[in-house]
Amino acid sequence: MAKKQQDFAKEDERLEEVNETLTGAGKWIEDHATLISCVVAAIAVVVLGIYLINQKVIKPHAQEASNENAKAVVYFMAGDFDKALKGDDAECIGFEAVANEYKHHQQGELAALYAGICYFEKGEYEEAANYLKRFSADDLNIDPAACQLLGDAYVELQEYGKAAKAFEAAAKSGNDLIAPMSLKKAGLVYLHEGKKSQAKHAFETIKADYPASNEAQDIDKYIAIAQ
């Protein structure tokens, strides 16, 4: 009986401690009500500021960039890469300007991709690589294609290590069309560099993972070369 009374007493002590803690917390809130109100107000201002920036700055800029890209695409499709890049001194400012002025927007990155393609077509591979490096997108078609073109630019510049790295990055996408193409390009670069084991691995990956691809049709020949 005495033990039960002790247990009850301990339980009462714990409940009293909890009550004191809660009471203390409530008193702290009362004592700091002004501070809490200021903090809540500050958070609300930040949230509102982010919303206004998004609505008044980011979205309008993104639309402007999209409109400018559309003008440059007209010249791009016509094969006039100079005007696509630099603009026409009238309505179109060109991909370079869009890529630089709107570089923090998705449309700015898209302009960088177009600029990279334009320079590649013009045979100016260093400029092509500089712009292609700036592009990234969560797209299983566009992103690996851009990586592959970046690898092609590095091949033209005889920067074979960077080329292989770009081709490998494109291959990691798993894209059924681009991945086997990039693996074969990587394998050929490795062969050129005398890295036969890495070349063999690239070619064998094509055979194992992409047996229906065009690259797989004569891949045994390249595997044999890499032995």
C-alpha positions in Angstrom: 0.0 0.0 0.0 2.9 2.3 0.9 4.5 1.6 -2.5 1.3 2.5 -4.3 1.1 5.8 -2.4 4.7 6.5 -3.4 3.9 5.8 -7.0 0.9 8.1 -6.9 3.1 10.8 -5.3 5.7 10.5 -8.0 3.0 10.6 -10.7 1.6 13.8 -9.1 5.1 15.3 -9.2 5.5 14.5 -12.9 2.1 16.0 -13.7 3.0 19.1 -11.7 6.3 19.5 -13.6 4.5 19.2 -16.9 1.9 21.7 -15.8 4.7 24.1 -14.8 6.4 23.7 -18.1 3.2 24.4 -20.0 2.4 27.3 -17.9 5.9 28.7 -18.3 5.7 28.3 -22.1 2.4 30.2 -22.1 3.9 32.9 -20.0 6.9 33.2 -22.3 4.5 33.6 -25.3 2.6 36.3 -23.4 5.8 38.1 -22.5 7.1 37.9 -26.1 3.8 38.5 -28.0 5.2 41.6 -29.8 8.3 39.7 -30.9 6.3 36.7 -32.2 3.9 39.1 -34.0 6.9 40.7 -35.7 8.4 37.4 -36.7 5.1 36.2 -38.2 4.7 39.5 -40.0 8.2 39.2 -41.4 7.6 35.7 -42.7 4.4 36.9 -44.4 6.3 39.8 -46.0 8.9 37.4 -47.4 6.3 35.0 -48.8 4.4 37.9 -50.4 7.7 39.3 -51.8 8.5 35.9 -53.4 5.0 35.8 -54.9 5.3 39.3 -56.3 8.8 38.7 -57.7 7.5 35.6 -59.4 4.4 37.3 -60.8 5.9 40.7 -61.7 9.5 39.9 -62.6 10.2 36.2 -63.3 7.2 35.3 -65.4 7.2 38.5 -67.5 11.0 38.0 -68.2 10.4 34.4 -69.1 7.7 35.5 -71.6 10.0 38.1 -73.1 12.8 35.6 -73.5 10.4 33.1 -75.1 9.3 35.8 -77.6 12.9 36.7 -78.5 13.8 33.0 -79.0 10.8 32.6 -81.3 12.1 35.4 -83.5 15.6 33.9 -83.6 14.2 30.5 -84.4 12.8 31.8 -87.7 16.4 32.6 -88.9 17.7 29.3 -87.4 15.2 27.3 -89.4 16.1 29.3 -92.6 19.8 28.4 -92.0 20.8 32.0 -91.4 22.9 31.2 -88.4 24.5 34.7 -88.2 21.2 36.5 -87.7 20.0 33.7 -85.5 23.0 34.3 -83.2 23.4 38.1 -83.4 19.9 39.3 -84.4 18.9 41.5 -87.3 19.3 45.0 -85.8 15.5 45.3 -86.0 13.0 43.1 -84.2 15.3 40.1 -83.3 18.1 40.3 -80.8 19.4 36.8 -81.4 20.2 33.8 -79.3 23.4 35.1 -77.9 21.7 38.1 -76.3 18.8 36.0 -75.0 21.3 33.5 -73.5 23.2 36.3 -71.7 20.3 38.6 -70.7 18.1 35.8 -69.5 20.7 33.3 -68.3 18.8 32.6 -65.1 15.7 31.5 -67.0 14.9 28.3 -68.8 14.5 30.2 -72.0 18.0 31.6 -71.6 19.4 28.1 -71.4 17.4 27.1 -74.4 18.9 30.1 -76.3 22.4 28.8 -75.2 21.6 25.4 -76.8 20.5 27.1 -80.0 23.6 29.3 -80.0 25.7 26.2 -79.5 24.1 24.5 -82.5 24.5 27.6 -84.7 28.2 27.8 -83.9 28.7 24.1 -84.5 27.1 24.5 -87.9 29.4 27.4 -88.6 32.4 25.3 -87.7 33.3 27.4 -84.7 33.6 24.6 -82.3 35.1 26.4 -79.3 32.2 28.8 -79.2 29.8 25.9 -79.7 31.2 24.1 -76.7 31.1 27.2 -74.6 27.3 27.6 -75.2 26.5 23.9 -75.1 28.0 23.6 -71.7 25.6 26.1 -70.3 22.5 24.1 -71.3 20.8 21.6 -69.0 17.3 20.3 -68.9 15.4 17.4 -67.3 14.4 16.0 -70.7 15.4 12.5 -71.8 15.7 13.6 -75.4 17.1 17.2 -75.5 19.6 16.9 -72.7 21.4 13.8 -74.0 21.3 15.2 -77.6 23.0 18.4 -76.3 25.6 16.3 -74.4 26.3 14.3 -77.6 26.8 17.5 -79.7 29.1 18.9 -77.0 31.1 15.7 -77.4 31.2 16.2 -81.1 32.5 19.7 -80.6 35.3 18.5 -78.3 36.3 15.9 -80.9 36.6 18.7 -83.5 38.8 20.5 -81.0 40.8 17.3 -80.4 40.0 17.5 -76.7 39.3 13.7 -76.6 39.1 13.3 -72.8 36.3 15.9 -72.6 34.6 14.4 -75.7 34.5 10.9 -74.1 33.1 12.3 -70.9 30.4 14.2 -72.8 29.5 11.0 -74.8 29.3 9.0 -71.6 27.0 11.5 -70.0 24.7 11.4 -73.0 24.7 7.6 -72.9 23.6 7.6 -69.2 20.3 8.9 -70.3 19.2 5.5 -71.5 17.6 7.1 -74.5 17.2 4.2 -77.0 18.4 6.3 -79.9 21.0 8.6 -78.4 22.6 6.3 -75.9 23.9 3.7 -78.3 25.1 6.4 -80.7 26.9 8.1 -77.8 28.4 4.8 -76.6 29.8 4.1 -80.1 31.2 7.6 -80.3 32.8 7.2 -76.8 34.2 3.8 -77.9 35.8 5.3 -81.0 37.3 8.1 -79.0 38.8 5.5 -76.5 40.2 3.5 -79.4 41.8 6.7 -80.8 43.3 7.3 -77.4 44.6 3.7 -77.1 42.2 2.9 -74.2 41.0 -0.5 -75.5 39.4 -1.8 -72.3 37.2 1.3 -72.1 36.4 1.1 -75.8 35.5 -2.6 -75.4 33.2 -1.8 -72.5 31.4 0.9 -74.4 30.9 -1.5 -77.4 29.8 -4.4 -75.3 27.3 -2.2 -73.5 25.7 -1.4 -76.9 25.5 -5.1 -77.7 24.0 -6.0 -74.3 21.7 -3.1 -73.7 20.7 -1.9 -77.2 20.7 -5.0 -79.4 18.0 -3.6 -81.7 19.9 -0.3 -82.4 21.6 0.4 -85.6 24.9 0.6 -83.8 24.5 -2.9 -82.6 24.3 -4.4 -86.1 28.1 -4.4 -86.7 29.3 -3.9 -83.1 31.1 -7.3 -83.0 33.6 -5.8 -85.4 34.4 -3.0 -83.0 34.6 -5.3 -80.0 37.1 -7.4 -81.9 39.2 -4.3 -82.7 39.2 -3.4 -79.0 40.5 -6.8 -77.9 
